[in-house]
């Protein structure tokens, strides 16, 4: 589950970096005093601008993640001590939010084709090209979205860690939760920073004289865009896996049903052990898709009703 959480975080940060790259393209064009129909910079310019913003964005989300844990660790300790029955419902609300985010990503890919994405990209560029647009504020807004996702995933990690030391002294719980929170933040965002800088590492290796270094550099440059695209798909699936897993573990009937089905699958000769391992996460993903779809319908329906009531009130 921790690996799925990492993938969900990387997907969210990759999305933020795409938006930041879009903003910085326009910012660079403004600086150069060039505005035209073609707002794309050449590869070297874009790479340079993106390189300047990639690590600051990851750092900003990492700092936000630490702040999340400064809130979550004390809150988890207090809730588990005085209101232990509230831990799982709160965690399930976070699971529904993750499934909702995944459903939004999924429906966007299904309902909007490549032409729609290109048209939206053009509209964003035109909007960002306006002189009164505050690019740092827009970037900060995107980063806040990634920090919100981190909050849910961090809550899951904190609760799981708390469960492992539930029978220990309060002091031990404080030390363990604080240590886990710090290690997970440094580890996760260290990996994220390495992934988003793959292309720059590849470019650096290409400047070396050794054949091996150049070969590795070419490999990294070829792999970087493919990896980011793959992480977008895997990250969305991870949102359903984590969110759906929280929901199925928090509601006894689905949890027992999944255990029963996994047991039946395990009894199949030859492939039983494989099916027993694969079936629970697949059913968690399915539960996440259903929950996310229902949450999305609810939010969209509420928004439509609210808009209709607003129109009726107008004279």
LUMFISE-622901 format. One record per residue (C-alpha): residue number from 1; residue in three letters; x, y, z. Coordinates in nm, 2 decimals, always signed. Example, Ala and Ser with C-alpha at 12.3 -4.5 7.8 and 13.67 -1.06 7.14 Angstrom:
2
{node 1, "ALA", {+1.23, -0.45, +0.78}},
{node 2, "SER", {+1.37, -0.11, +0.71}},
This chain:
315
{node 1, "UNK", {+0.00, +0.00, +0.00}},
{node 2, "UNK", {+0.29, +0.23, +0.07}},
{node 3, "UNK", {+0.42, +0.18, -0.29}},
{node 4, "UNK", {+0.07, +0.27, -0.42}},
{node 5, "UNK", {+0.07, +0.58, -0.21}},
{node 6, "UNK", {+0.41, +0.68, -0.36}},
{node 7, "UNK", {+0.28, +0.63, -0.71}},
{node 8, "UNK", {-0.03, +0.84, -0.64}},
{node 9, "UNK", {+0.19, +1.12, -0.50}},
{node 10, "UNK", {+0.43, +1.11, -0.80}},
{node 11, "UNK", {+0.13, +1.13, -1.04}},
{node 12, "UNK", {+0.00, +1.44, -0.86}},
{node 13, "UNK", {+0.34, +1.61, -0.86}},
{node 14, "UNK", {+0.39, +1.52, -1.23}},
{node 15, "UNK", {+0.06, +1.69, -1.30}},
{node 16, "UNK", {+0.17, +2.00, -1.11}},
{node 17, "UNK", {+0.50, +2.01, -1.30}},
{node 18, "UNK", {+0.32, +2.00, -1.63}},
{node 19, "UNK", {+0.11, +2.30, -1.52}},
{node 20, "UNK", {+0.42, +2.48, -1.40}},
{node 21, "UNK", {+0.60, +2.41, -1.72}},
{node 22, "UNK", {+0.30, +2.56, -1.91}},
{node 23, "UNK", {+0.32, +2.88, -1.69}},
{node 24, "UNK", {+0.70, +2.91, -1.72}},
{node 25, "UNK", {+0.68, +2.89, -2.10}},
{node 26, "UNK", {+0.45, +3.20, -2.10}},
{node 27, "UNK", {+0.67, +3.37, -1.84}},
{node 28, "UNK", {+0.98, +3.32, -2.06}},
{node 29, "UNK", {+0.79, +3.45, -2.37}},
{node 30, "UNK", {+0.69, +3.76, -2.17}},
{node 31, "UNK", {+1.05, +3.82, -2.06}},
{node 32, "UNK", {+1.17, +3.79, -2.42}},
{node 33, "UNK", {+0.89, +4.03, -2.53}},
{node 34, "UNK", {+0.77, +3.78, -2.79}},
{node 35, "UNK", {+0.40, +3.69, -2.82}},
{node 36, "UNK", {+0.27, +3.51, -3.12}},
{node 37, "UNK", {+0.04, +3.23, -3.22}},
{node 38, "UNK", {+0.31, +2.97, -3.16}},
{node 39, "UNK", {+0.39, +3.00, -2.79}},
{node 40, "UNK", {+0.62, +2.69, -2.77}},
{node 41, "UNK", {+0.99, +2.75, -2.69}},
{node 42, "UNK", {+1.26, +2.54, -2.83}},
{node 43, "UNK", {+1.36, +2.23, -2.64}},
{node 44, "UNK", {+1.67, +2.38, -2.47}},
{node 45, "UNK", {+1.48, +2.68, -2.34}},
{node 46, "UNK", {+1.19, +2.48, -2.21}},
{node 47, "UNK", {+1.43, +2.23, -2.05}},
{node 48, "UNK", {+1.62, +2.51, -1.88}},
{node 49, "UNK", {+1.30, +2.68, -1.75}},
{node 50, "UNK", {+1.15, +2.35, -1.63}},
{node 51, "UNK", {+1.48, +2.26, -1.46}},
{node 52, "UNK", {+1.46, +2.58, -1.26}},
{node 53, "UNK", {+1.11, +2.51, -1.14}},
{node 54, "UNK", {+1.11, +2.13, -1.09}},
{node 55, "UNK", {+1.30, +2.10, -0.77}},
{node 56, "UNK", {+1.14, +2.41, -0.61}},
{node 57, "UNK", {+0.80, +2.26, -0.68}},
{node 58, "UNK", {+0.90, +1.92, -0.53}},
{node 59, "UNK", {+1.06, +2.10, -0.23}},
{node 60, "UNK", {+0.74, +2.31, -0.18}},
{node 61, "UNK", {+0.53, +1.99, -0.17}},
{node 62, "UNK", {+0.78, +1.82, +0.06}},
{node 63, "UNK", {+0.76, +2.11, +0.30}},
{node 64, "UNK", {+0.39, +2.09, +0.28}},
{node 65, "UNK", {+0.41, +1.72, +0.35}},
{node 66, "UNK", {+0.61, +1.78, +0.67}},
{node 67, "UNK", {+0.35, +2.04, +0.78}},
{node 68, "UNK", {+0.08, +1.78, +0.72}},
{node 69, "UNK", {+0.26, +1.54, +0.94}},
{node 70, "UNK", {+0.31, +1.80, +1.21}},
{node 71, "UNK", {-0.07, +1.83, +1.21}},
{node 72, "UNK", {-0.15, +1.46, +1.16}},
{node 73, "UNK", {+0.08, +1.30, +1.42}},
{node 74, "UNK", {-0.05, +1.50, +1.72}},
{node 75, "UNK", {-0.41, +1.47, +1.59}},
{node 76, "UNK", {-0.38, +1.09, +1.55}},
{node 77, "UNK", {-0.24, +1.05, +1.90}},
{node 78, "UNK", {-0.51, +1.26, +2.05}},
{node 79, "UNK", {-0.79, +1.09, +1.86}},
{node 80, "UNK", {-0.66, +0.74, +1.92}},
{node 81, "UNK", {-0.64, +0.82, +2.29}},
{node 82, "UNK", {-0.98, +1.00, +2.35}},
{node 83, "UNK", {-1.19, +0.90, +2.04}},
{node 84, "UNK", {-1.04, +0.58, +1.89}},
{node 85, "UNK", {-1.37, +0.50, +1.71}},
{node 86, "UNK", {-1.33, +0.81, +1.50}},
{node 87, "UNK", {-1.00, +0.71, +1.34}},
{node 88, "UNK", {-1.15, +0.48, +1.07}},
{node 89, "UNK", {-1.44, +0.70, +0.96}},
{node 90, "UNK", {-1.20, +0.99, +0.92}},
{node 91, "UNK", {-0.96, +0.77, +0.72}},
{node 92, "UNK", {-1.25, +0.65, +0.50}},
{node 93, "UNK", {-1.34, +1.01, +0.42}},
{node 94, "UNK", {-0.99, +1.06, +0.29}},
{node 95, "UNK", {-1.03, +0.74, +0.09}},
{node 96, "UNK", {-1.34, +0.87, -0.07}},
{node 97, "UNK", {-1.16, +1.19, -0.16}},
{node 98, "UNK", {-0.88, +0.99, -0.33}},
{node 99, "UNK", {-1.13, +0.78, -0.53}},
{node 100, "UNK", {-1.30, +1.11, -0.63}},
{node 101, "UNK", {-0.98, +1.25, -0.76}},
{node 102, "UNK", {-0.91, +0.93, -0.95}},
{node 103, "UNK", {-1.25, +0.94, -1.10}},
{node 104, "UNK", {-1.20, +1.30, -1.22}},
{node 105, "UNK", {-0.88, +1.20, -1.39}},
{node 106, "UNK", {-1.04, +0.89, -1.55}},
{node 107, "UNK", {-1.35, +1.07, -1.68}},
{node 108, "UNK", {-1.14, +1.35, -1.82}},
{node 109, "UNK", {-0.94, +1.10, -2.03}},
{node 110, "UNK", {-1.25, +0.92, -2.15}},
{node 111, "UNK", {-1.47, +1.23, -2.22}},
{node 112, "UNK", {-1.20, +1.46, -2.36}},
{node 113, "UNK", {-1.00, +1.35, -2.67}},
{node 114, "UNK", {-0.66, +1.47, -2.78}},
{node 115, "UNK", {-0.82, +1.76, -2.97}},
{node 116, "UNK", {-1.00, +1.88, -2.66}},
{node 117, "UNK", {-0.68, +1.87, -2.46}},
{node 118, "UNK", {-0.49, +2.07, -2.72}},
{node 119, "UNK", {-0.77, +2.33, -2.73}},
{node 120, "UNK", {-0.76, +2.35, -2.35}},
{node 121, "UNK", {-0.39, +2.39, -2.36}},
{node 122, "UNK", {-0.42, +2.68, -2.61}},
{node 123, "UNK", {-0.68, +2.85, -2.39}},
{node 124, "UNK", {-0.46, +2.81, -2.09}},
{node 125, "UNK", {-0.17, +2.97, -2.28}},
{node 126, "UNK", {-0.38, +3.26, -2.39}},
{node 127, "UNK", {-0.51, +3.32, -2.04}},
{node 128, "UNK", {-0.16, +3.30, -1.89}},
{node 129, "UNK", {-0.03, +3.54, -2.15}},
{node 130, "UNK", {-0.24, +3.82, -2.01}},
{node 131, "UNK", {-0.03, +4.08, -1.82}},
{node 132, "UNK", {-0.25, +4.08, -1.51}},
{node 133, "UNK", {-0.20, +3.70, -1.45}},
{node 134, "UNK", {-0.01, +3.62, -1.13}},
{node 135, "UNK", {+0.20, +3.32, -1.23}},
{node 136, "UNK", {+0.35, +3.25, -0.88}},
{node 137, "UNK", {+0.00, +3.25, -0.74}},
{node 138, "UNK", {-0.12, +3.00, -1.00}},
{node 139, "UNK", {+0.18, +2.78, -0.93}},
{node 140, "UNK", {+0.11, +2.80, -0.55}},
{node 141, "UNK", {-0.25, +2.69, -0.62}},
{node 142, "UNK", {-0.13, +2.39, -0.81}},
{node 143, "UNK", {+0.11, +2.30, -0.53}},
{node 144, "UNK", {-0.17, +2.32, -0.28}},
{node 145, "UNK", {-0.36, +2.05, -0.47}},
{node 146, "UNK", {-0.06, +1.81, -0.44}},
{node 147, "UNK", {-0.03, +1.89, -0.07}},
{node 148, "UNK", {-0.40, +1.80, -0.02}},
{node 149, "UNK", {-0.34, +1.46, -0.18}},
{node 150, "UNK", {-0.03, +1.42, +0.04}},
{node 151, "UNK", {-0.25, +1.49, +0.34}},
{node 152, "UNK", {-0.48, +1.19, +0.28}},
{node 153, "UNK", {-0.19, +0.96, +0.20}},
{node 154, "UNK", {+0.01, +1.08, +0.50}},
{node 155, "UNK", {-0.30, +1.02, +0.72}},
{node 156, "UNK", {-0.31, +0.66, +0.60}},
{node 157, "UNK", {+0.06, +0.61, +0.68}},
{node 158, "UNK", {+0.03, +0.77, +1.02}},
{node 159, "UNK", {-0.28, +0.55, +1.11}},
{node 160, "UNK", {-0.11, +0.23, +0.99}},
{node 161, "UNK", {+0.20, +0.32, +1.19}},
{node 162, "UNK", {-0.01, +0.40, +1.50}},
{node 163, "UNK", {-0.18, +0.06, +1.47}},
{node 164, "UNK", {+0.16, -0.12, +1.50}},
{node 165, "UNK", {+0.24, +0.06, +1.83}},
{node 166, "UNK", {-0.11, +0.08, +1.97}},
{node 167, "UNK", {-0.01, -0.13, +2.27}},
{node 168, "UNK", {+0.31, +0.07, +2.35}},
{node 169, "UNK", {+0.35, +0.36, +2.58}},
{node 170, "UNK", {+0.26, +0.71, +2.47}},
{node 171, "UNK", {+0.62, +0.82, +2.45}},
{node 172, "UNK", {+0.71, +0.53, +2.22}},
{node 173, "UNK", {+0.41, +0.62, +2.00}},
{node 174, "UNK", {+0.53, +0.98, +1.97}},
{node 175, "UNK", {+0.89, +0.87, +1.88}},
{node 176, "UNK", {+0.78, +0.60, +1.63}},
{node 177, "UNK", {+0.52, +0.82, +1.45}},
{node 178, "UNK", {+0.75, +1.12, +1.43}},
{node 179, "UNK", {+1.03, +0.90, +1.29}},
{node 180, "UNK", {+0.81, +0.73, +1.04}},
{node 181, "UNK", {+0.67, +1.06, +0.92}},
{node 182, "UNK", {+1.02, +1.21, +0.87}},
{node 183, "UNK", {+1.16, +0.90, +0.70}},
{node 184, "UNK", {+0.86, +0.87, +0.47}},
{node 185, "UNK", {+0.88, +1.23, +0.37}},
{node 186, "UNK", {+1.25, +1.23, +0.30}},
{node 187, "UNK", {+1.23, +0.89, +0.12}},
{node 188, "UNK", {+0.92, +0.97, -0.09}},
{node 189, "UNK", {+1.02, +1.31, -0.21}},
{node 190, "UNK", {+1.38, +1.20, -0.26}},
{node 191, "UNK", {+1.26, +0.94, -0.51}},
{node 192, "UNK", {+1.02, +1.20, -0.67}},
{node 193, "UNK", {+1.31, +1.45, -0.71}},
{node 194, "UNK", {+1.52, +1.18, -0.87}},
{node 195, "UNK", {+1.25, +1.09, -1.12}},
{node 196, "UNK", {+1.17, +1.45, -1.23}},
{node 197, "UNK", {+1.54, +1.52, -1.28}},
{node 198, "UNK", {+1.61, +1.21, -1.49}},
{node 199, "UNK", {+1.62, +1.41, -1.81}},
{node 200, "UNK", {+1.87, +1.66, -1.67}},
{node 201, "UNK", {+2.09, +1.38, -1.54}},
{node 202, "UNK", {+2.07, +1.23, -1.89}},
{node 203, "UNK", {+2.18, +1.55, -2.05}},
{node 204, "UNK", {+2.47, +1.58, -1.81}},
{node 205, "UNK", {+2.59, +1.23, -1.89}},
{node 206, "UNK", {+2.58, +1.31, -2.26}},
{node 207, "UNK", {+2.84, +1.57, -2.21}},
{node 208, "UNK", {+3.08, +1.31, -2.07}},
{node 209, "UNK", {+3.35, +1.16, -2.29}},
{node 210, "UNK", {+3.30, +0.80, -2.18}},
{node 211, "UNK", {+3.09, +0.57, -2.41}},
{node 212, "UNK", {+2.91, +0.41, -2.11}},
{node 213, "UNK", {+2.81, +0.75, -1.96}},
{node 214, "UNK", {+2.67, +0.86, -2.30}},
{node 215, "UNK", {+2.48, +0.54, -2.34}},
{node 216, "UNK", {+2.32, +0.57, -2.00}},
{node 217, "UNK", {+2.25, +0.94, -2.07}},
{node 218, "UNK", {+2.06, +0.85, -2.39}},
{node 219, "UNK", {+1.87, +0.58, -2.21}},
{node 220, "UNK", {+1.76, +0.82, -1.94}},
{node 221, "UNK", {+1.65, +1.08, -2.19}},
{node 222, "UNK", {+1.45, +0.82, -2.38}},
{node 223, "UNK", {+1.30, +0.67, -2.06}},
{node 224, "UNK", {+1.21, +1.00, -1.88}},
{node 225, "UNK", {+0.90, +1.10, -2.09}},
{node 226, "UNK", {+0.78, +0.74, -2.11}},
{node 227, "UNK", {+0.82, +0.70, -1.74}},
{node 228, "UNK", {+0.62, +1.02, -1.66}},
{node 229, "UNK", {+0.34, +0.91, -1.90}},
{node 230, "UNK", {+0.33, +0.56, -1.74}},
{node 231, "UNK", {+0.33, +0.71, -1.39}},
{node 232, "UNK", {+0.02, +0.92, -1.49}},
{node 233, "UNK", {-0.17, +0.60, -1.56}},
{node 234, "UNK", {-0.03, +0.40, -1.27}},
{node 235, "UNK", {-0.08, +0.69, -1.04}},
{node 236, "UNK", {-0.45, +0.71, -1.12}},
{node 237, "UNK", {-0.48, +0.33, -1.06}},
{node 238, "UNK", {-0.29, +0.38, -0.73}},
{node 239, "UNK", {-0.55, +0.64, -0.61}},
{node 240, "UNK", {-0.82, +0.38, -0.66}},
{node 241, "UNK", {-0.61, +0.11, -0.50}},
{node 242, "UNK", {-0.53, +0.31, -0.19}},
{node 243, "UNK", {-0.88, +0.48, -0.16}},
{node 244, "UNK", {-1.07, +0.16, -0.24}},
{node 245, "UNK", {-0.85, -0.04, +0.00}},
{node 246, "UNK", {-0.93, +0.21, +0.28}},
{node 247, "UNK", {-1.30, +0.17, +0.22}},
{node 248, "UNK", {-1.31, -0.21, +0.19}},
{node 249, "UNK", {-1.10, -0.25, +0.51}},
{node 250, "UNK", {-1.33, +0.00, +0.69}},
{node 251, "UNK", {-1.66, -0.17, +0.60}},
{node 252, "UNK", {-1.68, -0.53, +0.74}},
{node 253, "UNK", {-1.91, -0.69, +0.47}},
{node 254, "UNK", {-1.69, -0.60, +0.17}},
{node 255, "UNK", {-1.38, -0.68, +0.36}},
{node 256, "UNK", {-1.50, -1.03, +0.46}},
{node 257, "UNK", {-1.63, -1.09, +0.10}},
{node 258, "UNK", {-1.29, -1.01, -0.05}},
{node 259, "UNK", {-1.12, -1.24, +0.20}},
{node 260, "UNK", {-1.37, -1.52, +0.12}},
{node 261, "UNK", {-1.32, -1.48, -0.26}},
{node 262, "UNK", {-0.94, -1.47, -0.22}},
{node 263, "UNK", {-0.97, -1.79, -0.02}},
{node 264, "UNK", {-1.18, -1.96, -0.29}},
{node 265, "UNK", {-0.93, -1.83, -0.56}},
{node 266, "UNK", {-0.64, -1.98, -0.35}},
{node 267, "UNK", {-0.79, -2.32, -0.37}},
{node 268, "UNK", {-0.77, -2.34, -0.75}},
{node 269, "UNK", {-0.50, -2.58, -0.85}},
{node 270, "UNK", {-0.19, -2.45, -1.02}},
{node 271, "UNK", {-0.27, -2.07, -1.01}},
{node 272, "UNK", {-0.43, -2.05, -0.67}},
{node 273, "UNK", {-0.15, -1.87, -0.50}},
{node 274, "UNK", {-0.12, -1.61, -0.78}},
{node 275, "UNK", {-0.49, -1.55, -0.79}},
{node 276, "UNK", {-0.51, -1.52, -0.41}},
{node 277, "UNK", {-0.24, -1.25, -0.41}},
{node 278, "UNK", {-0.39, -1.06, -0.71}},
{node 279, "UNK", {-0.76, -1.07, -0.64}},
{node 280, "UNK", {-0.78, -0.85, -0.32}},
{node 281, "UNK", {-0.60, -0.55, -0.48}},
{node 282, "UNK", {-0.80, -0.58, -0.80}},
{node 283, "UNK", {-1.12, -0.58, -0.60}},
{node 284, "UNK", {-0.99, -0.28, -0.40}},
{node 285, "UNK", {-0.94, -0.10, -0.73}},
{node 286, "UNK", {-1.29, -0.19, -0.85}},
{node 287, "UNK", {-1.44, -0.07, -0.52}},
{node 288, "UNK", {-1.24, +0.25, -0.56}},
{node 289, "UNK", {-1.37, +0.31, -0.91}},
{node 290, "UNK", {-1.73, +0.26, -0.80}},
{node 291, "UNK", {-1.69, +0.48, -0.49}},
{node 292, "UNK", {-1.51, +0.75, -0.70}},
{node 293, "UNK", {-1.78, +0.74, -0.97}},
{node 294, "UNK", {-2.06, +0.78, -0.71}},
{node 295, "UNK", {-1.87, +1.06, -0.54}},
{node 296, "UNK", {-1.82, +1.24, -0.87}},
{node 297, "UNK", {-2.18, +1.20, -0.96}},
{node 298, "UNK", {-2.28, +1.34, -0.62}},
{node 299, "UNK", {-2.05, +1.64, -0.66}},
{node 300, "UNK", {-2.16, +1.71, -1.01}},
{node 301, "UNK", {-2.52, +1.67, -0.93}},
{node 302, "UNK", {-2.49, +1.90, -0.63}},
{node 303, "UNK", {-2.32, +2.16, -0.85}},
{node 304, "UNK", {-2.59, +2.14, -1.11}},
{node 305, "UNK", {-2.87, +2.18, -0.86}},
{node 306, "UNK", {-2.69, +2.47, -0.70}},
{node 307, "UNK", {-2.64, +2.64, -1.04}},
{node 308, "UNK", {-3.01, +2.58, -1.13}},
{node 309, "UNK", {-3.13, +2.73, -0.80}},
{node 310, "UNK", {-2.90, +3.03, -0.86}},
{node 311, "UNK", {-3.05, +3.09, -1.20}},
{node 312, "UNK", {-3.40, +3.08, -1.06}},
{node 313, "UNK", {-3.32, +3.35, -0.80}},
{node 314, "UNK", {-3.20, +3.59, -1.06}},
{node 315, "UNK", {-3.46, +3.85, -1.17}},
